[in-house]
Amino acid sequence: MKKMALRLVALVAPMLVSATAFAQGAESNDSDVKMAAYLAAGIGLGLAAFGGALGQGRAAAAALEGIARNPNASDKLFTPMILGLALIESLVIYSLVIGFMLVGK
């Protein structure tokens, strides 16, 4: 646990400190806002895709393990698994729509 906290601090601290070094004195303009929107859309969609893929993988693994333990329950596990996978994928699609809205501004 201590190693994970140290890694997190080592990752976040330079980002916080270096932000002031690259700060500009002038007020922001339209291109800065567009750049931030593109960056936010890209990072948001990347995180959503990563989380969705991780969730779908775990859901499928759990369903397959349940089917392997009890093959007679495969029809009872299949429908909720497909429904869960569809709901996980819908969250990723929502982030895609939000990304399009950010880029479209």
Secondary structure, DSSP 8 states (H G I E B T S, - for coil): -HHHHHHHHHHHHHHHHHHHHT--SS---HHHHHHHHHHHHHHHHHHHHHHHHHHHHHHHHHHHHHHHH-GGGHHHHHHHHHHHHHHHHHHHHHHHHHHHHHHH-
